[in-house]
Amino acid sequence: MPQKLLSTSEFVKKYQLNTLKSLGQNFIFDKNFTDKIARGGLSPHQQNFGDDYILEIGPGPGGLTRSILDLNPQKLIVVEKDLRCLEILQEFKNFYGEKLHIISDDATTIDESAIFGENKFKIIANLPYNIGTQLIFKWLKILPKISSITVMLQKEVAERIVADLNHRHYGRLAVMLNLLCDTKLLFSVGRSVFVPPPKVDSAVISIIPSMQKMQKYFDPELINAMEFVVFSAFNQRRKMLKSSLQNCFKKYNLPCDSLNIEKFLLELNIDCKKRAENISIEEYFLITKKFLQK
């Protein structure tokens, strides 16, 4: 085992690793800061990760990877698409041993359930901003496998996740995630933390699947259907429900005239003149359930 690892900035210099805009790369050299992100993934009263299995997406030159491994997880699996970073990650494996497993693949297409088998896992990552939302919606489908998600995102996206009913940021992210999870914005992140500095502000957010919510709402068929309902409503967010939900009525082969939509919603005690941001998570669930006749 090597006696010492290079710092993140030294690794970048050694391998002449310039950031690629196409992969949404922005590196973090400050270990105190990556330690702060990693600690955000600890459960209350945990001093280290202990028996936890962890997934990191896009480790790059390994700044956050090092911070996670220093908290001694049972296993850290990193998924890296950029082939240039694999030699750096191999140096990490030589140093930390079998606790680190490296997968060279695209995070949007991997099968997390197959990778982790029977083990539940945590996700901790500085997500590439160009695929962050896509990944979160992907993970919604396998929430029973996930203990917690602690990720850095574009600040605007993080604010949309934690937004409350009737707030200007309230939208499909808030509805779909808070249907099943408890969400919290942990801290904001200044642009100067990154190399190179991005053009947007960032934030680290905690998304924890709620056992109570999961028992009440988790049904893969219903979640898929609700995604379409919520997308339809917020895709025309300035229109009233009697207009914005027409595509849903067409999808389920129901008459989509205003009178029929009004009757449909009235049976759920929902005013068809309300707009998308005025409809609660529970009401979206009930609308979807009625479409599926569950």
N, C-alpha and C positions, 0 to 999 in steps of 0.2 A: 504494500500500500504506500502511495506517495506520502511524504511527511507533511506537505502543504499544498493547497490549491492556489492557483493564481486568483487575483481579484477579477471581477467581471470586466472591468475596463482593460485589465492586462490580457484577458482571454480575447477580447474584441481586437486588441492591437496585434496579438500573436497570430490570430487567424485572419486578420485584415477583413473583419466582418462589418461591412457597411449595411445599414438598415435598408430593407426593401419595402417601398410604399405598397406594392402589390400584395404583400402579406400583412399589411397593417402593423409593421414593426416599429416600436419605440422602446429603446432599452432603458433600464434603470440600473445605475451603478451604485447607488447608496444602499449599503446592506442594512443600515438602521431602518430604512424605509421598507425594504422587502421583508425584514423581520416583523414589522408592524402589520403588513398584509397577512403574513403567515399566521401570526398570533390571532388574527381575526377569525381564523378557521377553528380555533380551539373551542371546545365546549366549556361551559361554566365549570370552574374548579379544576380544569385540566392544566397541568404544568407542561406537558408535552403530548404528542399525538399517541404514544403508547401502542395500542392495538389497531389504530385507524389505518385503513387503506385510503390512499389519496390519488386523485387524478389531477394532473396539471396539463393545461393546453398551451401550446406555443411557448415552451421554456426559453427558446432563443439561446443566449449565452449563459443562462443558468443562474441569474441573480436570485429570483424567487425560489428556484429549485434548491439552491444552497440553504436558504432560510427555512424551507420546509424540512429538509433532511436534518438540519441541526436540531429540530424539535422531535427527532427520532420516531418517525412513523413505522408501522409494521411493514408497509410497502408504499413506495411512491412510483406511480406509472406516469411517464411523461409522453405526450404525443407531439411530435415535431415534424412539420411538413418541409421545412427548409433543410435540405441535405447538408448545407454548409455548417450547420450547428451540431451535427452528429459527432464530430471529433471532440468537440468541447464536452458534450454530454458523456462521451465515453471516458474522458478524464475524470468526470464526476463519479462514474460507476467504478472506476479503478480505485478511487479514494473512499467512497462510501460503501462499496460492495453490493451485495444482493438486495439491499433495501431499495435500490433504484432499478427500474426496468424501463427501457427506452423503446418506443414504438415510432417508426418512421412512417407516417401516414397522414391523411387529411382528417381533421377532427370532425368535420361535418358528415363523414361517411363511416366512421368506426362504429363497432357494435360494443358499447360499454358493458352491456349485460354479459356478453360472451367473455370479455376481457377480465371482468372481476368475478365471474362465476357466482357462487353463493354469497360472496362477501358484499355487504353494504359498503359504500365508499363516500368520501367527501370530495368535493371539487374546489380547488383553490387555484386561481389563475389570473394573470393579467391578460384578459381576452383580446385578441385582435379585434378592433372595433368594427371592421367590415363584416365580421361573422358572429359578433356577440349575441345579437337578438336571435339569429337563426339557431345558434347552439342552445340558448335558453329554452326556446320552444321545443327543440328536440329532446331536451332533458325532461320536460314536462311529461313526456310519454312514459318515462321510466322512473318516475319519482319514488315509488316504493323501494327502489334500490339505493336511493341517495339519502345520506344523513344530513348533509348541508352543502350549500354552495356559497363560496366567498370569492367574489370576482371584482376586478376593476373594469369599469365600463366608462364610456363617454358619460359625463355628468348628466346631460339631458336625458339619456336613456335611463340612468339610475333614478332620476326624479320622476320619470314616467312610471317606473315600477312601484314606487312607494306612494304614488298619488292617491288621494282620497276622492270619493264621490263628489261631483260638482266642481272639482279642481280643474284648472286649465290643462294640467298634465295628465289627467285621468283618461285612460284609453285602454286598448286591448291588452297591453302589457300588465297594467295594474289589475285588470279584471281576471285575466287567466292565471297570473301568478298568485294573487291573493285569494283566489278561490281555494287553492290547495296549500298555500305556504304562508308563513309569517315573514314579512320583509322589513328590512331596516337599512337605511343609509348609514354606514359606519363612520366614514369621514371623506371629506373632499380632498382632491389632490391637485396641487399646482402644476402648471405646465413645466416649470423649471426642473422638476424631478426627473424628467425624461431626456434622453439623448437620441435623436434630436427632439426639441420641444414640439409637441403636436399643436395644431391650430385650435384645439378645443380643450375645455376643462374636463377633468375626470373625477371619478368617485369610486370608492370601494363599498360594495353592498353585500349584505347578508341575506340569503334566501334559505329558510329552513322549512322543509316539509312538515306540516302540522298533522299529527296523528288524528286529532279530532276532525279536521277538515277532510283529510283523506278518507276516513271512514264514511263520512257523509256524502262526499262528492266524487271520489275517484272512480271513474268508469271510462276505460279507454275509448269506447265508441262515443260516449257522451262528450268527452273532452274534445275529440276530433270535430264533432258536430258543433260544439260551442265555439270553437275557434272560428268557424265559418260565420256563425251568427254574429259574434262580436266584431269580426273583421268587416262584415257587411254594414253593421251599424255605424262603426267609426270611420269607415271609408267615405261615408257621406254624413259626417258628424253634425253639420249645420242643418241637416234636414230632420223632419219629424220621423218617428219610428214608422209611421204608416207608409212613408216613402222609402226610408233606408233599408227596411227589411223585405222589400219586394223580391229581391233575388233569393232569399231564403224560402219564400212561399213558392217560387218557381222551382227551386231545387227539390222540394218535397211534394211537388205536383198539387199544390193547393191554390185555389183562386186568389189572385194577388191584387184584387181591387181594394180600394180604401175601406169599403164597408166590411168586407170579410176580415181584413187585417184588424180593424177596430174591434170586431166581435171576438176575434181570437185573443187579443190582448185584454179585452174587458173581462173575459173569463178568468184572467189571472190578476185582475184588479190593477192593470197597468194602463196608464193614459197614453193613447196612441199619438198624442200631440207632443209628448216628451221627446227630447233629443238624446243621443247616445250617452252624453256625459251625465245625464240625470237618472240613468237606470242603474240600480245597484247590482252587485255581483250575484246576489241571490235571485234577483229578477231575471238576469241573463240566464242563469241556470234553469229557472222555471220555464222560460221561453223555449230553451233548447229541449228540455224534457218533453214539453208539449209537442214540439215538432216530431220528436221520436216516438211520441205516445207511450212514454215510459211511466 
